[in-house]
Amino acid sequence: MSEPGQGIVEINRNRAFYSMLIMVPLGGAATDIYIPSLPAMESYFQADRFAVQSTLLIFMAGYGVGQIIAGPLTDSLGRRIPILLSTILFVITCIGIALAPPLWMVIALRGAQGLLVACSAVGARAIVADCYEGSERIKVANWMTIAWATGPILSPALGGYLQIWFGWTASFWFLAGWGVIVVFVAAVFLPETRVHSLRQPFGIAFAVYRTMVIDKVYLPTALGMACLISVMYGFEVLAPFYIQNDLKHSPVFYGHLQLILGCLWLGGNFFNRIISTQVKVIRIITAAAGISLLVSIVMLLLDLSGIFSVAALVVPAGIIYFLMAMIWPNGYHKCLERFQHAGGSANALVSGLFIIVSAVFTAVASLLESPTAWPMWVLYIFVTAATLFFFLGFLRKEFDYIVK
């Protein structure tokens, strides 16, 4: 086995792969499971909409910054110990929120959760770079993306039922339980996949970011991915209030809609695996981002003309979810490919950037309160156009290939 997998015997590689599939979804679940409860939290805390949305936005900021720190940390110390310790602390913060402290403390603990879950997420995703290479890495990266997507796919529907049955704190008790499972897996089953000879002091490992941010392929790819993932986070922050408060539907109803959208994102990942063996990747990216931009423009015009309904929100958003998910695995693989020797930092910087950029875009859209969804469609127009700009403007030659 060549460099990325040196020192990892096959049985340990299999254990690492299955451990990764269990650990990766936790970050998405921590982001999304309580989203159906946002309107209920607005009522419980008697706070304005943006203050409650801040519990998600602050989490996203911590999640983004935390991944940038966790990349060189896990490259320096290895994957297993940082995953184990950060998840233990994550469980403690979940219990703290579940005890229903004041809103300012919930916001602070959510920021801490973002930092902590970032460490376990980066360490788990870096297993792909540690253990696989070439076409095998592309396949495993797709499975990793699918595993990650199960968090956003399943957790909002579950969160809707937890909200109806037990109230908004129930989602955090559930996250605490999932965290305990991750701690057990990391302690008992997960082998260390970071080859000792590749480890460097934290300062040297952190310095690799300078090379990444000036890399003519890595940075535009990371920024393009940051823009395209904003369609998901924008919907999650804004749509619960449109659907539950403005259109008068239940948290369970919203959770089911989010489940449908998550399945469409997963479907886009699977469809990309099929067509990328037959169609040049740059054509997939161009078509997916271009159609998404056109759909967003049409929906903004329809919204401004008075069309505002569940179908007018979910159907076009679902189309965009499916299309943008077709781009995601290609961009993620390209970022890892550029810096195979620093897999933790490579996946951490791209993930940190897409979370931070998404949080900024979504925060701006959240400030544009409206009885209809035009702020969301303005956000979608901006981020889909930016996705086209980065991938076509800087990366046309890099993605002009067919995956074999």
N, C-alpha and C positions, 0 to 999 in steps of 0.2 A: 504494500500500500504506500502511496506517495505521501509527501509531506503533511497535508492536512490531517491524515489519519494515522500517522506514525505513532506507535505505542498503544493504539486502541485495538485490542483483539476483537474478533467478530462478535463474540457473545456480549462483551461490554458495549460495543457499538449498538447492538440491538437494545440493550437495556437503556442506553442513553437516548435512543430514538423514541422508545415508548414513554420514557420519563418526560421527555420534551413535549410529547403530545398531551400529557396530563397537565404540565406546568404552564405552557404557553397561553391557554385560554383564560387564565386567571386575570391578566391585565385587561382584556376586553370585558370580562364579566364585572370587574371592579369599576369600569367606566360606565357600563350600560344597565346593570341590573336594577338600579333604583330610579332610572329615568321615568318610568310610569308613575313614580311617587312624587315627582317634582311639584305638580299642582297641589297635592295633599300637603307637602311640606310648606308651600306658600301659605296655606291656610293655618297649619299647625303653628308656625312661627309668627304668623301675622306680619309677614315681610313682603316687600315688593318682588316682582317677578325676577328682576335682574339679580337681586341678592341671593335668591334660591338658585338661579342658574350659575351663580358664582361658585357653588359647591362643586360643579362639574368643571367650570373653567379653571379654577385654582388647582383641581386635581390634574387637569390636562397640562397645566404649566409645570407642576411638580413632576409629572410623568415624563415630560419632554426634557427638562433640565436633568432629572435623575438619570435618564438613559445616557446622556452625554457624559456624566460622571461615571456611570456604571461600566461603560465600554472599556476604558483603560483600567478600571479597577478589576474587572473580571479577566482582562488580558494579563494583568499583573499577578493577581492572587489565585487565579483559576476560577472555575465556574461553580463548583459545588458549595464551598463555604459561603460565598456571598449570597447565593440563592437561599441557603438554609437560614442564615442569620436575618436577612432582610424579610423573609416570609414570616419568621417568628414575630418580628416587630409589627409587620402588617396585620397579623392576627390581633395583636394588642390594640391597634388603632381601630380595627373593626368593632371590637367589643366596646371601646370608648364611645364611638358614634352610636352604637346600638343602645347605649344607656341614655340617649336623648339629652345631651347637654345643650346649652344655648347655641344659637345659630353661628355666632362668631367662632365658637369652639369646633363645631362641625366643619366649618370652612377650613380652619387651621388643621384639623385632623385629616381632612381630605387632601390638603396639600402634602402632608406627611405621607399619606397613603400613596400618592403619586410617586414620590421619591423612592419609597420602599419597593413598590411593585415593579418599578422600572428596573431595579437591580435584578430581581428574579427573572423578569422578561428578557433582559439583555443576555443574561447567562444562559437561559434556556434556548434562545434563538441562535446563540453562537455555536451551539452543538452542531448545527448544520455545517458551518464552515470548518469546525474541528474535525469532523468525521467523514466528510464527503467532498468530492470534487467533480468537475466536468459535468457530463450529462446526468450523472447520478445526483449531483448537488441540485440541479434544476428540478428533478423529480421530487427530491426530499424537501426543497424549498416550497414547492407547491403543496405538499402535505402539511408543512409547517404553517403555510398561509391558511389552508383549510382548517387546521386545528385552531389557529388564532381566531378565525372567523366564527367558530362555534360560540365564542363568548358573546359577541354582538348579536348573533343569530338567536340563541336560545334564552339568554338571560333577561331581555326585556319582557318576553312572554311570561317567564317564571316570576319576574318582579311584579308584573301586573296582578297575578294571583296572590302573591305574598302581600301586596298592598291591600287587596280586598279582604283577605282572610285575617291578617295580623297587624296591618299598619306599616308605616314607612320604615320602621326600625328593623323589620324582619329581613330585609335584603342584606343588611350588614351582619346579622347573625349568620345568614347563609354564607356570606363571604368568609366569615371567621372559620366556619366549618371546612370550606374548600381550602382555605389556607393551611389548616391543620393537616389535611390530606397531602398537600404539596410538601409540607415539612417532613412528613413521614416518608414520602417517596424520595426526597432529596437525601434524607438521613440513611435510608435502608437500601435503595435500589440504584440511585444515580452514581455512576462512576465519574471520576475526574477526567474530562476529555481534553483539557488544555495541556498540550505537550509541555513538559517542564522546561525544555531547552528554548522554547519560544517566549517564555515569561520574561518580562522586563520590569524594572522599578516603575512605580506609578507615574512619575514625572516624565520618563522617557516614553512610556506607553501613551500618556496624554499628548505628548508632542506630535504624535502621528496625525492628530487632527489638522495641524498646519498643512501637512501634505494633502490631506483630503480636501480641505476647503479651497485649495488652489488647483485641484485636479480638474482638468477640462471636461471630464466625463462624469466623475462622481458627484460633484456639486450640482450641476444642472439636473442630473437624474434625481438626486435627493430633493431638490426644490420642486421638480415636476411631480414627484410622488406626494410631497407635502400639500400641493394644490389639489391633487385628485382625491386624496383622502378627506379633504375638507367637506366634500359632499356628504359623507357619512356623519361626521361630527356636527355639521351645520343642521342636518335634519334632527339629530338626537337632542340638541339643545333647544331648538325652536319648535319643532312639531308637537311635543307633548302638550304645550299650551294651546296651539292651534286646535288640536283634535279634542282635548279634554275640556278646556275652558271655553273656547270660542264656538266649537262645533258640538259640544255637550255629549261626548262619548266617554265611556268608562276607562279606567286604567287597563283592564283586561283587554278591551277592544284595541287600545293603543299597542299593548304588548303583542297582540296577534299581528297587527300591521307591521310592527318592527320585525317580527319573525319572518313574515313574507319577504320583507326587504333584505333581511339577512340571507335568506335562501337564494334570492336573486344574486346577491354578491357572491355567494358560494358557487352558484351556477355559472357566473362569469369566469371564476377561476377555473372551473372544470372545462368550460368551452374553450378557454385560451389554451389549455393543454392539448385539445384536439386540433384546433385550427393552426396553432403555431408550428406544427410539423408540415403544413402545406402552404401557408401564407407568410410572406415576409413580415417580421415583427413590426417594422415601421409602418406598414399599411394597417395592421391591427390598431396600433396606437393612433394613427391619423383618423381612421374611421370612428373609433370609439370616442375619442375626445371631440371630434368635429360634430358628430351626431348629438352628443351630450350638450354641447354649446347651443346647437340649434334648438333642441328641446327646451332648454332653459330660457332662451329668448322668447319662444312661443308662449311658454307658461307665464312669463312676466306680463306679456301683453294681454293674455286672457285674464289673469288676476286683476290687472288694472281696469279691465272692462267689466268686472263684477263677477267673474266665475271663481267661486271659492267653495270647495267641498272636499270631502275625504278622497274621492276619486281623483279630483284635480291635484291633490297633494301626492297621493301614493303612487298612482300609475306612472306619471312622468318621473318621479323620484326613483321608482323601481327600475325603469329603463336606464336611467343614469347610473344607478348602483351596478347593474349588470355590465354595462359598457366600461365603466371605470375599473371594475374588478378585473377585466381582461388585460389592462395595462399593468396592474400591480405586480404580479410575479416576475414579469420581464424586467421591470425596473429594479426590484429587490435583488434579483440574481446579478444584474450588472454591477450594483454597488458592492456586493460581496466579492465578485470576481476581480475587482480592481485592487483589493487589499486582502488577499487570502491569508497573509501572515498575521493580520490583526482583525480577526473575525468579530471579536467582541466590539471593538471600536467602530468597525465598518458598519455593523448593523445598528449600533447605538446612535451614531451621529445621524444616520438617515431617519431612524425612528424618532429621535429627539427633535429633529427639525420638523418632521411632519406633524408631531403633536403640538409643538410651539406655534408653528405657522397656522395650523388649524384653530388653535385656541384664540389667536389674535383675530383672525378673520371672523370667527364665530362670535367673539365678544363684541366686535363692531356691529355685526348683524343683530345681536341681542339688544343693543341700545336703540335700534330702530323699531320700537314697538308699534304694532299695527294690528287692526282687527282682521286683516287678511295676510296672506303669505308672501307678499311682494318682497320683504327683506330677504327671505330665503332664496328666492329666484334671482335677486341681484347678486347674492353671494355665489350662487351656482354659475351665473354668467361669468363672473370674475375668475373663479377658480378653474373652470373648464377652459376658458380662453388662455389662462396662464399655463395650464397643462400643455396645451398645443404649442405655446410659445417656447417652453423649455425643451420639449422633446423634439419638435421639428426645427427650432431655431438653432439648437446646439448639438443635437444628438442623432441627426438623420443617418449619418454613416455608421454610427455605433450600433444602431438597431436594424440595419438593413441586411437581415439574415433570416434564415429559416432554421428553427430548432429541430435537430435530428435526434 
